[in-house]
Amino acid sequence: MKTLLLALEKLAVGLMGLVLIVWLSDWAVFAVRSARGEGYDSVQVEEYLSTPLKGNKQEYDYMGTADVRCARALFPHGGSAPCWWQRRHPQQWE
């Protein structure tokens, strides 16, 4: 039982280390791209507004399309979502 727990502990530490290395590598690539002016892109999204009404009802209004800034990276950086995620979620609800 102790050896199983030890093995699981080593696996967890290894996975956390791997995630940290991937995130730091992604951040470094993003920093280099940003320095060259290539760190961000824009994606066109459809915006919707949800308004609460009486009786626990909602009204949904289409607000049009807008260009949203996104980070060209695997993870969010600089307050922007990654472009690959933003392209797969082209609708924004407010």
Secondary structure by P-SEA (a helix, b strand, c coil): caaaaaaaaaaaaaaaaaaaaaaaaaaaaaaaaaaaccccbbbbbbbbbbbbccccbbbbbbcbbbbbbbbcccccccccccaaaaaacccccc
